[in-house]
Amino acid sequence: MSKITALKSLVSSTVGRQKNSADMNKNALNMHQVKVDSKTRKNILSIDNFAVRPGELVAILGPNGAGKSTLLRTINMLQPYRGEMQLFGQDVSFSNKTNLRRRSSLVFQETLLLDDTVFNNVARVLQFRGVSKNQIKQRVYTALETFGCEHLANRSARSLSGGEGKRVCIASGLVADSELLLLDEPSASLDVAIRPQIIEKIRQWAQARGSAVILVSHNFTDILNFADRAIALFDGCIIQDDKLDNLIRRPANQQIARLVGMENIIPCRIKPSDRGYLIKLANSIEFFYPGELKTTITACCLSSDAFYLDNASYPIPYQPGVVRIEGRVERILRGIATDTIRFQMGEQTLTAKLHHSYTSDNIYRHGIIKLAFNPTDAHFV
């Protein structure tokens, strides 16, 4: 290699590193090869790479024991770990952890409040951050009012119900207007009727202040109403990091498909052909899929809303290669606008969601139902 070529290579490499470093410094969070172990279990958490941009709303999904709460505690520097982590462009290992922690807020799954008034519990967060007294009162009451608990300000925190305590904890977590919010099951203990309102208020609060949020929730409705990006975590590892819609409709494997509530997961076999791939489902159903597929797939995923009712009264829109199936109705769950139909196709029980106007006079229990779907609506894992 000539000296000129070597110099160009060195300059290019240096510029590349500088650019990558600059991109990382723009993030609220960067994690690289972060691992958490315990005395009894290794790899409670094993994160190869995970980054969150300022203002980004991220949801973490996973079964019990997947490492979701451990991830939040690690980010909040409450959990020992190995690896590299940056918060707000600063390497945690060489920075003042107290100052970094004050730029973020963690709302625990448990209701953790001091034996004091509600007002003082929320105010203490601002006092720790050195906020002046004349600002504290206004900010505390704004946070309490936002989450519907301003009338509790003078009550003892120990006298609160579970739902009241959770709302006060959320107000305490958000009152500091932190750059990074870590929320562990924020809708736990809340009445079902107010959960969507509280999640929406958290989203609006974060967006108004440009805060990044990492939200953990078992309540899938929380996630649907909140995040644009979703992380599927299993056994401490990130299995899929994707747009929420992709993770729901294009899960990476059967585990994630079940986690997100994919209603129809049908065993299948595939065979390459000159027309694409021949897909063989249960009950001798066959169809051609025109896209690219891995030959290792074992299941076909179909969302319940992928089906059309196929009869003379409601002909399906013309689509090349449409797949027609039929089965015997086992159960009909009536809804306001949409009915959920569970039907038997061979050895498989499948689910279809159809508009009520299509099903009210045409579908009955133990009757035969004829449906159709577009091959491009199928997803394979």
LOZAKE-306902 format. One record per residue (C-alpha): residue number from 1; residue in three letters; x, y, z. Coordinates in steps of 0.001 Angstrom, whole numbers, padded with zeros to 6 digits, m for minus. Layout:
REM LOZAKE-306902
<NUM, 'ala', <X, Y, Z>>
...
REM end
This chain:
REM LOZAKE-306902
<1, 'met', <000000, 000000, 000000>>
<2, 'ser', <001413, 003439, m000955>>
<3, 'lys', <001833, 006198, 001606>>
<4, 'ile', <m000923, 008243, m000087>>
<5, 'thr', <m003332, 005311, m000056>>
<6, 'ala', <m002509, 004569, 003575>>
<7, 'leu', <m003054, 008219, 004496>>
<8, 'lys', <m006446, 008286, 002728>>
<9, 'ser', <m007446, 005118, 004532>>
<10, 'leu', <m006398, 006574, 007902>>
<11, 'val', <m008282, 009841, 007277>>
<12, 'ser', <m011395, 007940, 006138>>
<13, 'ser', <m011266, 005680, 009189>>
<14, 'thr', <m010781, 008630, 011546>>
<15, 'val', <m013661, 010580, 009995>>
<16, 'gly', <m015866, 007486, 010230>>
<17, 'arg', <m015083, 007049, 013918>>
<18, 'gln', <m015701, 010726, 014574>>
<19, 'lys', <m019041, 010545, 012752>>
<20, 'asn', <m020112, 007427, 014686>>
<21, 'ser', <m019054, 009072, 017937>>
<22, 'ala', <m021003, 012219, 017057>>
<23, 'asp', <m024097, 010149, 016241>>
<24, 'met', <m023800, 008308, 019569>>
<25, 'asn', <m023430, 011583, 021461>>
<26, 'lys', <m026778, 012700, 020044>>
<27, 'asn', <m028552, 009784, 021701>>
<28, 'ala', <m030154, 009842, 025125>>
<29, 'leu', <m028915, 006281, 025633>>
<30, 'asn', <m026323, 003955, 024121>>
<31, 'met', <m025656, 000412, 025346>>
<32, 'his', <m023010, m001885, 023885>>
<33, 'gln', <m022278, m005437, 025038>>
<34, 'val', <m024006, m004820, 028363>>
<35, 'lys', <m024386, m007917, 030529>>
<36, 'val', <m025948, m008498, 033942>>
<37, 'asp', <m025395, m011702, 035914>>
<38, 'ser', <m026402, m012909, 039371>>
<39, 'lys', <m024997, m015499, 041736>>
<40, 'thr', <m027556, m018037, 040561>>
<41, 'arg', <m028109, m017076, 036937>>
<42, 'lys', <m025950, m015796, 034111>>
<43, 'asn', <m027120, m013500, 031345>>
<44, 'ile', <m030104, m012043, 033148>>
<45, 'leu', <m029443, m009302, 030657>>
<46, 'ser', <m027309, m009507, 027517>>
<47, 'ile', <m027707, m006442, 025290>>
<48, 'asp', <m025486, m006291, 022218>>
<49, 'asn', <m026558, m002835, 021055>>
<50, 'phe', <m029416, m000598, 022123>>
<51, 'ala', <m029792, 003142, 021507>>
<52, 'val', <m032589, 005611, 022150>>
<53, 'arg', <m032746, 009029, 020495>>
<54, 'pro', <m033924, 012177, 022287>>
<55, 'gly', <m037709, 012372, 022209>>
<56, 'glu', <m038137, 008762, 021078>>
<57, 'leu', <m040975, 006691, 022567>>
<58, 'val', <m039923, 003055, 022944>>
<59, 'ala', <m041904, 000114, 024347>>
<60, 'ile', <m040308, m003019, 025796>>
<61, 'leu', <m042260, m006272, 025443>>
<62, 'gly', <m041420, m009655, 026871>>
<63, 'pro', <m042721, m012463, 029085>>
<64, 'asn', <m042164, m012590, 032846>>
<65, 'gly', <m038474, m013008, 033637>>
<66, 'ala', <m037325, m011639, 030283>>
<67, 'gly', <m035202, m008923, 031937>>
<68, 'lys', <m037410, m005885, 031293>>
<69, 'ser', <m037236, m004409, 034816>>
<70, 'thr', <m033533, m005288, 035031>>
<71, 'leu', <m032956, m003297, 031838>>
<72, 'leu', <m034591, m000189, 033332>>
<73, 'arg', <m032652, m000509, 036599>>
<74, 'thr', <m029410, m000927, 034669>>
<75, 'ile', <m030078, 002217, 032639>>
<76, 'asn', <m030825, 004060, 035898>>
<77, 'met', <m027465, 002852, 037296>>
<78, 'leu', <m029105, 000844, 040093>>
<79, 'gln', <m027857, m002483, 038765>>
<80, 'pro', <m024186, m003534, 038432>>
<81, 'tyr', <m023285, m004494, 034870>>
<82, 'arg', <m020430, m005234, 032503>>
<83, 'gly', <m020039, m003463, 029183>>
<84, 'glu', <m020384, 000074, 027841>>
<85, 'met', <m023206, 002500, 028520>>
<86, 'gln', <m023561, 006161, 027655>>
<87, 'leu', <m026248, 008511, 028916>>
<88, 'phe', <m026681, 011834, 027142>>
<89, 'gly', <m023351, 011318, 025379>>
<90, 'gln', <m021395, 010668, 028597>>
<91, 'asp', <m019729, 007393, 029483>>
<92, 'val', <m021386, 006253, 032693>>
<93, 'ser', <m018186, 004615, 033982>>
<94, 'phe', <m016293, 007935, 033982>>
<95, 'ser', <m019078, 010371, 034862>>
<96, 'asn', <m020840, 011657, 037944>>
<97, 'lys', <m023628, 009092, 038302>>
<98, 'thr', <m025721, 011314, 040570>>
<99, 'asn', <m025791, 014104, 037976>>
<100, 'leu', <m026651, 011640, 035202>>
<101, 'arg', <m029382, 010021, 037271>>
<102, 'arg', <m030968, 013420, 037896>>
<103, 'arg', <m031353, 013879, 034155>>
<104, 'ser', <m033546, 010767, 034033>>
<105, 'ser', <m036474, 009410, 036069>>
<106, 'leu', <m037479, 005857, 036900>>
<107, 'val', <m041061, 005023, 037889>>
<108, 'phe', <m040925, 001610, 039544>>
<109, 'gln', <m043555, m001058, 039147>>
<110, 'glu', <m044063, m000983, 042902>>
<111, 'thr', <m045684, 002008, 044596>>
<112, 'leu', <m042744, 003574, 046462>>
<113, 'leu', <m043688, 006657, 048474>>
<114, 'leu', <m042289, 008248, 051644>>
<115, 'asp', <m044308, 008433, 054856>>
<116, 'asp', <m045228, 012051, 054172>>
<117, 'thr', <m047877, 014065, 052355>>
<118, 'val', <m048479, 013583, 048653>>
<119, 'phe', <m047282, 017137, 047980>>
<120, 'asn', <m044000, 016588, 049824>>
<121, 'asn', <m043384, 013288, 048033>>
<122, 'val', <m043569, 014963, 044643>>
<123, 'ala', <m041768, 018124, 045810>>
<124, 'arg', <m038834, 016076, 047141>>
<125, 'val', <m037921, 015124, 043556>>
<126, 'leu', <m037439, 018793, 042680>>
<127, 'gln', <m035671, 019596, 045947>>
<128, 'phe', <m033060, 016935, 045210>>
<129, 'arg', <m032469, 018626, 041852>>
<130, 'gly', <m031986, 022065, 043369>>
<131, 'val', <m035157, 023656, 041988>>
<132, 'ser', <m035990, 026945, 043704>>
<133, 'lys', <m038853, 026988, 046228>>
<134, 'asn', <m040911, 029484, 044245>>
<135, 'gln', <m040995, 027067, 041278>>
<136, 'ile', <m041621, 023895, 043231>>
<137, 'lys', <m045215, 024628, 044267>>
<138, 'gln', <m046402, 025430, 040751>>
<139, 'arg', <m044657, 022441, 039174>>
<140, 'val', <m045898, 020006, 041808>>
<141, 'tyr', <m049517, 021110, 041452>>
<142, 'thr', <m049259, 021006, 037652>>
<143, 'ala', <m048034, 017406, 037800>>
<144, 'leu', <m050667, 016390, 040358>>
<145, 'glu', <m053446, 018030, 038349>>
<146, 'thr', <m052286, 016404, 035106>>
<147, 'phe', <m052612, 012943, 036621>>
<148, 'gly', <m055846, 013622, 038490>>
<149, 'cys', <m054554, 013714, 042043>>
<150, 'glu', <m054297, 017403, 042989>>
<151, 'his', <m057079, 016829, 045561>>
<152, 'leu', <m054749, 014389, 047328>>
<153, 'ala', <m051955, 016935, 047890>>
<154, 'asn', <m052384, 017175, 051669>>
<155, 'arg', <m053205, 013515, 052220>>
<156, 'ser', <m050721, 011102, 053741>>
<157, 'ala', <m049155, 008922, 051067>>
<158, 'arg', <m049751, 005911, 053333>>
<159, 'ser', <m053540, 006451, 053140>>
<160, 'leu', <m053778, 006198, 049356>>
<161, 'ser', <m055393, 003390, 047423>>
<162, 'gly', <m053275, 001400, 044962>>
<163, 'gly', <m054489, 003418, 041973>>
<164, 'glu', <m054046, 006757, 043757>>
<165, 'gly', <m050534, 005792, 044825>>
<166, 'lys', <m049621, 004796, 041270>>
<167, 'arg', <m050797, 008153, 039871>>
<168, 'val', <m048762, 010008, 042521>>
<169, 'cys', <m045699, 007918, 041596>>
<170, 'ile', <m046172, 008851, 037939>>
<171, 'ala', <m046490, 012527, 038863>>
<172, 'ser', <m043293, 012226, 040931>>
<173, 'gly', <m041479, 010606, 038015>>
<174, 'leu', <m042504, 013234, 035482>>
<175, 'val', <m042404, 016420, 037586>>
<176, 'ala', <m038665, 016929, 036988>>
<177, 'asp', <m039132, 017126, 033183>>
<178, 'ser', <m036304, 014622, 032759>>
<179, 'glu', <m034620, 013983, 029428>>
<180, 'leu', <m035170, 010233, 029795>>
<181, 'leu', <m038208, 008595, 031424>>
<182, 'leu', <m038082, 004941, 032449>>
<183, 'leu', <m041554, 003591, 033169>>
<184, 'asp', <m042016, 000098, 034611>>
<185, 'glu', <m045662, m000985, 034285>>
<186, 'pro', <m047091, 002545, 034732>>
<187, 'ser', <m050699, 001363, 034354>>
<188, 'ala', <m050423, m001336, 037048>>
<189, 'ser', <m053003, m000849, 039855>>
<190, 'leu', <m054960, 001660, 037765>>
<191, 'asp', <m058642, 001159, 037024>>
<192, 'val', <m059200, m000161, 033523>>
<193, 'ala', <m061333, 002868, 032653>>
<194, 'ile', <m058556, 005417, 033254>>
<195, 'arg', <m055529, 003476, 031954>>
<196, 'pro', <m055734, 004862, 028388>>
<197, 'gln', <m056103, 008423, 029724>>
<198, 'ile', <m053030, 008143, 031959>>
<199, 'ile', <m050896, 006594, 029201>>
<200, 'glu', <m052001, 009332, 026787>>
<201, 'lys', <m051148, 012035, 029345>>
<202, 'ile', <m047682, 010536, 029818>>
<203, 'arg', <m047182, 010542, 026050>>
<204, 'gln', <m048315, 014172, 025736>>
<205, 'trp', <m046138, 015240, 028692>>
<206, 'ala', <m043061, 013593, 027178>>
<207, 'gln', <m043650, 014966, 023689>>
<208, 'ala', <m044228, 018500, 024980>>
<209, 'arg', <m040839, 018397, 026718>>
<210, 'gly', <m038923, 016371, 024121>>
<211, 'ser', <m038241, 013595, 026623>>
<212, 'ala', <m037247, 010110, 025501>>
<213, 'val', <m039320, 007357, 027115>>
<214, 'ile', <m038736, 003638, 027609>>
<215, 'leu', <m041995, 002017, 028692>>
<216, 'val', <m042412, m001535, 029973>>
<217, 'ser', <m045963, m002886, 030095>>
<218, 'his', <m047778, m006204, 030039>>
<219, 'asn', <m050865, m004304, 028909>>
<220, 'phe', <m050656, m004419, 025143>>
<221, 'thr', <m053174, m001588, 024799>>
<222, 'asp', <m050704, 000697, 026617>>
<223, 'ile', <m048099, m000044, 023994>>
<224, 'leu', <m050453, 000364, 021037>>
<225, 'asn', <m051494, 003809, 022287>>
<226, 'phe', <m047999, 004950, 023178>>
<227, 'ala', <m044972, 003831, 021188>>
<228, 'asp', <m043798, 003941, 017596>>
<229, 'arg', <m040886, 001591, 018232>>
<230, 'ala', <m040988, m001700, 020109>>
<231, 'ile', <m038340, m004044, 021495>>
<232, 'ala', <m039081, m007737, 022056>>
<233, 'leu', <m036953, m009057, 024927>>
<234, 'phe', <m036545, m012776, 025670>>
<235, 'asp', <m034124, m014322, 028174>>
<236, 'gly', <m032380, m010965, 028538>>
<237, 'cys', <m031709, m010573, 024798>>
<238, 'ile', <m033254, m008271, 022199>>
<239, 'ile', <m034870, m010565, 019631>>
<240, 'gln', <m036578, m007889, 017526>>
<241, 'asp', <m036151, m004108, 017458>>
<242, 'asp', <m038642, m002663, 015004>>
<243, 'lys', <m041473, m000282, 014288>>
<244, 'leu', <m044428, m001281, 016425>>
<245, 'asp', <m046603, m002121, 013417>>
<246, 'asn', <m043895, m004370, 011966>>
<247, 'leu', <m043398, m006181, 015250>>
<248, 'ile', <m047145, m006832, 015482>>
<249, 'arg', <m047696, m007916, 011879>>
<250, 'arg', <m044221, m009215, 011022>>
<251, 'pro', <m042926, m010875, 014213>>
<252, 'ala', <m039454, m012406, 013963>>
<253, 'asn', <m040448, m015790, 015403>>
<254, 'gln', <m043319, m017765, 016902>>
<255, 'gln', <m042452, m016587, 020436>>
<256, 'ile', <m042982, m012959, 019463>>
<257, 'ala', <m046047, m013837, 017382>>
<258, 'arg', <m047674, m015306, 020496>>
<259, 'leu', <m046463, m012434, 022669>>
<260, 'val', <m048155, m009804, 020484>>
<261, 'gly', <m051346, m011840, 020240>>
<262, 'met', <m051092, m013061, 016666>>
<263, 'glu', <m054333, m015030, 016525>>
<264, 'asn', <m053523, m017525, 013779>>
<265, 'ile', <m050211, m019423, 013748>>
<266, 'ile', <m050595, m022330, 011335>>
<267, 'pro', <m047950, m025033, 010763>>
<268, 'cys', <m046853, m025065, 007153>>
<269, 'arg', <m044370, m026444, 004662>>
<270, 'ile', <m042910, m024616, 001686>>
<271, 'lys', <m041609, m025690, m001678>>
<272, 'pro', <m039826, m023377, m004161>>
<273, 'ser', <m041404, m023198, m007621>>
<274, 'asp', <m041257, m021073, m010756>>
<275, 'arg', <m044296, m019140, m009469>>
<276, 'gly', <m042687, m018287, m006140>>
<277, 'tyr', <m043160, m020583, m003155>>
<278, 'leu', <m045836, m023224, m002804>>
<279, 'ile', <m047228, m023005, 000743>>
<280, 'lys', <m048899, m026099, 002167>>
<281, 'leu', <m051129, m025500, 005196>>
<282, 'ala', <m053174, m027913, 007255>>
<283, 'asn', <m056317, m029451, 005730>>
<284, 'ser', <m054686, m029647, 002269>>
<285, 'ile', <m054798, m025875, 001753>>
<286, 'glu', <m052180, m024792, m000789>>
<287, 'phe', <m051308, m021419, m002292>>
<288, 'phe', <m048434, m019621, m003963>>
<289, 'tyr', <m046578, m016853, m002155>>
<290, 'pro', <m044897, m014394, m004565>>
<291, 'gly', <m042299, m012860, m002196>>
<292, 'glu', <m038954, m014039, m000872>>
<293, 'leu', <m038918, m016584, 001938>>
<294, 'lys', <m036423, m018481, 004025>>
<295, 'thr', <m036629, m022208, 003488>>
<296, 'thr', <m036448, m022815, 007253>>
<297, 'ile', <m039904, m021437, 008057>>
<298, 'thr', <m042331, m023691, 009905>>
<299, 'ala', <m045441, m021554, 010447>>
<300, 'cys', <m047737, m019157, 008612>>
<301, 'cys', <m049057, m016203, 010641>>
<302, 'leu', <m052359, m014609, 009680>>
<303, 'ser', <m053857, m011673, 011524>>
<304, 'ser', <m057550, m012101, 012271>>
<305, 'asp', <m058369, m009008, 010210>>
<306, 'ala', <m056716, m010480, 007091>>
<307, 'phe', <m059859, m012481, 006258>>
<308, 'tyr', <m062749, m011588, 003955>>
<309, 'leu', <m066155, m013230, 004052>>
<310, 'asp', <m066492, m015150, 000782>>
<311, 'asn', <m070088, m015561, m000334>>
<312, 'ala', <m072466, m014283, m002966>>
<313, 'ser', <m073781, m011418, m000814>>
<314, 'tyr', <m070336, m010055, m000011>>
<315, 'pro', <m067953, m010898, m002842>>
<316, 'ile', <m064321, m010281, m001978>>
<317, 'pro', <m062354, m007632, m003864>>
<318, 'tyr', <m060568, m009108, m006861>>
<319, 'gln', <m057003, m010010, m005976>>
<320, 'pro', <m054695, m012308, m007954>>
<321, 'gly', <m054004, m015601, m006211>>
<322, 'val', <m056558, m015067, m003433>>
<323, 'val', <m056753, m018056, m001083>>
<324, 'arg', <m060188, m019489, m000253>>
<325, 'ile', <m060769, m021585, 002853>>
<326, 'glu', <m063733, m022881, 004791>>
<327, 'gly', <m064356, m024164, 008284>>
<328, 'arg', <m067020, m024883, 010889>>
<329, 'val', <m067978, m022063, 013264>>
<330, 'glu', <m067270, m022888, 016912>>
<331, 'arg', <m067986, m019552, 018562>>
<332, 'ile', <m069167, m016048, 017729>>
<333, 'leu', <m068121, m013146, 019958>>
<334, 'arg', <m070315, m010196, 019083>>
<335, 'gly', <m068829, m006715, 019190>>
<336, 'ile', <m070109, m003206, 018544>>
<337, 'ala', <m068739, m002969, 015015>>
<338, 'thr', <m066665, m006128, 014638>>
<339, 'asp', <m067484, m009743, 015420>>
<340, 'thr', <m064843, m012307, 016324>>
<341, 'ile', <m065451, m015680, 014684>>
<342, 'arg', <m063619, m018771, 015891>>
<343, 'phe', <m063784, m021639, 013433>>
<344, 'gln', <m062290, m025073, 012956>>
<345, 'met', <m060223, m025738, 009833>>
<346, 'gly', <m058902, m029273, 009939>>
<347, 'glu', <m057091, m029646, 013254>>
<348, 'gln', <m056613, m025893, 013609>>
<349, 'thr', <m058895, m023457, 015434>>
<350, 'leu', <m058567, m020089, 013698>>
<351, 'thr', <m059908, m016606, 014402>>
<352, 'ala', <m061373, m014076, 011983>>
<353, 'lys', <m062617, m010573, 012739>>
<354, 'leu', <m065358, m009390, 010403>>
<355, 'his', <m067563, m006326, 010261>>
<356, 'his', <m070847, m006928, 012064>>
<357, 'ser', <m072894, m006089, 008954>>
<358, 'tyr', <m071272, m009060, 007170>>
<359, 'thr', <m071892, m011582, 009919>>
<360, 'ser', <m075229, m010719, 011536>>
<361, 'asp', <m077367, m012668, 009064>>
<362, 'asn', <m074827, m015039, 007540>>
<363, 'ile', <m072881, m016697, 010337>>
<364, 'tyr', <m074194, m019057, 012994>>
<365, 'arg', <m072680, m021546, 015398>>
<366, 'his', <m071798, m024969, 013906>>
<367, 'gly', <m072449, m023587, 010433>>
<368, 'ile', <m069930, m023584, 007577>>
<369, 'ile', <m068065, m020326, 007015>>
<370, 'lys', <m066268, m019498, 003767>>
<371, 'leu', <m063417, m017022, 003966>>
<372, 'ala', <m060579, m015762, 001808>>
<373, 'phe', <m057282, m013941, 002301>>
<374, 'asn', <m054578, m012377, 000180>>
<375, 'pro', <m051284, m014348, 000187>>
<376, 'thr', <m049342, m011111, 000702>>
<377, 'asp', <m051102, m010680, 004074>>
<378, 'ala', <m049468, m013892, 005301>>
<379, 'his', <m046281, m013721, 007348>>
<380, 'phe', <m043943, m016671, 007814>>
<381, 'val', <m041699, m017600, 010735>>
REM end
